[in-house]
Amino acid sequence: MTRATAAPAMDRVVPVQARSATRALLGLLGDALRGVVLYGSHVAGGLRPRSDLDLLAVLRGPLDETTRHALMRALLDLSAPPGDPDHRALEVTCVVEADIRPWRYPARRELQFGEWLRADIEAGFVASAVEDPDLALLLAQARAQGIPLHGDAPDVLLPEVPQADIRGAILAMRPEVARNLVGEELHALLTLARMWVAGDRRDRRQGCRRRPCAGAAAGRRARTADACTRRVPRALRRRLVRLALPRRSLRRCDVRGDAG
């Protein structure tokens, strides 16, 4: 039985910026663009004033240098720093289909745009393709919750990521998260919440019998933190730390649990 291509979701509740970014990708890539998926907080719930819009683009082949720079400049024009009153920050991750299908870990990231790269892009610097363990978590989230903006539905466009590779990605990212616990608390918490949501979703699909936990709700609660001094609920902290962090890292940071 052949699975039909998903109709573009332009008539659904999709942010104007996401539509504009998809059109920009299509304009620069044409038939080389295999698909685009909107995922993240806009889809899962919990979109806050400073939240970014997450897009995953699957390409038919690698990008040449001219196209890489043109894509980054086009996305820079459509994005805005967090907190802008009229526009959101964009995060756009590009992968080549042959680098994720058949699935292998760690997968290769062809290109990534984000507001943290604005100064580099304006200076003319665009990073090369690189293997990225975090793609295991990103693809798992986009496949489970994503809205197709171009091409096939996410469960057709994207491969299923084995649970072992999700756990491998969590372990690989532990040192970075531990470093960010002091000074980049918000980034660390968002990364931990994404780890939890990805792992928890797979457990539920596989019929895990342990007591259900509010993985998606915890991710939303973490995303509502608009200041690094926001205190983390004790249950959320306990679960996330057990999932990803050495105990000594927790002792070194000022992340406190609520009393209730």
C-alpha positions in Angstrom: 0.0 0.0 0.0 1.4 3.4 -1.0 1.3 6.2 1.5 0.0 9.5 0.1 2.0 12.7 0.3 0.7 15.0 2.9 -1.0 18.2 1.7 0.9 21.4 2.7 -0.3 22.7 6.0 -0.5 26.3 4.9 -4.2 26.5 5.6 -3.7 25.3 9.2 -2.6 27.5 12.2 0.9 28.0 11.0 2.8 31.2 11.8 3.4 33.6 9.0 7.2 33.5 9.6 7.1 29.7 9.2 5.3 30.0 5.9 7.7 32.7 4.8 10.7 30.6 5.7 9.3 27.6 3.8 8.8 29.8 0.7 12.4 31.1 1.1 13.7 27.5 1.2 11.7 26.6 -1.8 12.8 29.7 -3.7 16.5 28.9 -3.2 16.4 25.1 -3.3 13.5 24.2 -5.6 13.2 20.5 -6.2 16.2 19.9 -4.0 14.0 20.5 -1.0 12.5 17.2 0.0 10.3 18.4 2.9 9.8 20.9 5.7 8.4 20.2 9.1 7.3 22.7 11.8 7.8 21.2 15.3 8.7 22.4 18.8 6.7 24.5 21.2 4.3 25.9 18.6 3.1 22.4 17.9 3.5 20.9 21.4 1.9 23.8 23.2 3.6 26.3 25.5 4.6 28.9 23.0 5.8 31.9 24.9 6.7 35.5 23.9 10.4 34.6 23.7 9.9 31.2 22.1 11.4 30.5 18.7 9.9 28.7 15.8 11.5 25.4 14.9 11.7 24.1 11.4 13.4 21.0 10.0 14.2 20.9 6.3 15.2 17.6 4.5 17.3 18.1 1.4 17.9 15.8 -1.5 21.6 16.5 -1.5 24.4 18.6 0.1 24.5 22.4 -0.3 27.3 24.2 -2.1 28.9 27.2 -0.4 27.0 29.8 -2.4 23.6 28.3 -1.5 24.6 27.8 2.1 25.4 31.5 2.5 22.3 32.6 0.5 20.0 30.4 2.8 21.5 31.9 6.0 21.1 35.4 4.8 17.5 34.8 3.7 16.6 33.3 7.1 18.4 36.1 8.8 16.1 38.6 7.1 13.0 36.6 8.3 14.1 36.0 11.9 14.4 38.4 14.9 16.2 38.3 18.2 14.2 36.8 21.1 11.8 39.4 22.6 11.2 41.3 19.4 7.6 42.6 19.7 6.6 41.8 16.1 8.6 38.7 15.0 10.0 35.5 16.5 13.4 34.0 16.4 13.7 31.1 13.9 15.7 27.9 14.3 16.0 26.0 11.1 17.9 22.7 10.9 18.7 21.2 7.5 19.7 17.6 6.9 20.4 15.6 3.8 18.0 12.7 3.2 20.9 10.3 2.6 22.5 11.3 5.9 19.4 10.2 7.9 17.9 7.4 5.8 18.9 4.7 6.5 19.2 6.0 10.0 22.6 6.1 11.5 23.9 7.7 14.8 25.2 10.3 15.1 23.6 11.8 12.0 25.1 14.6 10.0 23.7 18.0 10.2 24.0 19.9 6.9 23.2 23.4 8.1 21.6 25.1 11.1 20.3 28.6 11.5 19.6 30.3 14.8 19.7 33.7 16.3 22.8 32.9 18.3 24.6 32.8 14.9 23.5 36.3 13.8 26.9 37.9 14.4 28.7 35.1 12.5 26.3 35.3 9.6 26.5 39.0 9.3 30.3 38.6 9.3 30.1 36.1 6.4 30.9 33.0 8.4 28.7 29.9 7.9 29.7 26.6 9.7 30.3 23.5 7.8 28.3 20.3 8.0 28.9 18.3 11.2 27.9 15.1 13.0 25.4 16.1 15.7 24.1 13.7 18.4 21.2 16.1 19.1 19.7 15.3 15.8 18.4 12.0 17.3 16.2 14.0 19.8 15.3 16.6 17.2 14.1 14.1 14.6 12.3 12.0 17.2 10.3 15.1 18.3 9.6 16.3 14.7 8.5 12.9 13.6 6.1 12.5 16.5 4.6 16.0 16.6 5.6 17.9 13.5 3.3 19.7 11.0 4.3 19.2 7.3 4.7 22.5 5.5 6.1 21.0 2.4 6.5 17.4 1.2 5.5 14.2 3.0 4.0 13.8 6.4 6.7 13.6 9.2 6.3 9.9 9.8 7.0 9.3 6.1 9.7 11.9 5.6 11.7 11.1 8.7 13.1 7.8 9.9 12.2 6.3 13.3 15.0 6.9 15.8 15.8 3.9 18.0 15.4 4.3 21.7 19.1 3.4 22.2 20.1 6.3 20.0 17.9 8.7 22.0 19.7 7.5 25.1 23.0 7.8 23.4 22.2 11.4 22.4 21.3 12.2 26.0 24.6 10.8 27.3 26.5 12.6 24.6 25.0 16.0 25.5 25.5 15.6 29.3 28.8 17.5 29.4 27.4 20.5 27.4 24.3 20.7 29.6 26.4 20.5 32.8 28.6 23.3 31.6 25.4 25.4 30.9 23.9 24.8 34.3 25.6 28.0 35.6 25.3 31.0 33.3 23.1 29.4 30.7 20.4 27.9 32.9 17.5 28.5 30.6 19.3 26.8 27.6 20.2 23.9 29.9 16.6 23.4 31.1 15.2 23.6 27.6 17.7 21.0 26.4 16.8 18.7 29.4 13.1 19.1 28.8 13.5 18.1 25.1 15.5 15.0 26.3 12.7 14.1 28.7 9.9 14.6 26.2 11.7 12.5 23.5 12.5 9.7 25.9 9.1 9.7 27.6 7.1 9.6 24.3 9.0 6.5 23.1 8.3 4.8 26.5 4.6 5.5 26.2 4.5 4.2 22.6 6.3 1.0 23.7 3.8 0.4 26.5 5.9 1.3 29.5 4.1 0.3 32.7 5.8 2.7 35.0 3.8 5.5 36.6 3.0 8.1 33.9 4.8 11.3 34.1 3.9 14.7 32.7 6.7 14.9 30.1 5.1 17.3 27.7 3.8 19.4 30.6 7.3 19.5 32.1 8.7 20.6 28.7 6.0 23.4 28.6 6.8 24.4 32.1 10.5 24.7 31.3 9.8 26.7 28.2 7.8 29.3 30.3 10.9 30.3 32.1 11.8 33.7 30.7 14.5 34.4 33.2 17.4 32.3 34.4 16.4 32.9 38.0 13.1 31.1 37.6 13.0 28.3 40.2 12.5 24.8 38.8 9.8 22.6 40.3 11.3 19.9 42.5 9.7 17.0 40.7 10.8 18.2 37.3 14.4 18.9 38.6 14.6 15.5 40.2 13.5 13.7 37.0 15.6 15.7 34.6 18.7 15.5 36.7 18.3 11.7 37.1 17.9 11.5 33.3 20.9 13.5 32.2 23.2 15.0 34.9 25.8 13.8 37.3 24.9 14.6 40.9 28.1 16.6 41.4 26.9 19.0 38.6 23.7 19.7 40.5 25.5 20.5 43.7 27.6 23.1 41.9 24.6 25.0 40.5 22.0 27.3 42.0 18.9 25.4 40.7 16.5 25.1 43.6 13.4 23.0 44.0 10.0 24.5 45.1 8.6 23.7 48.5 5.5 22.2 47.0 
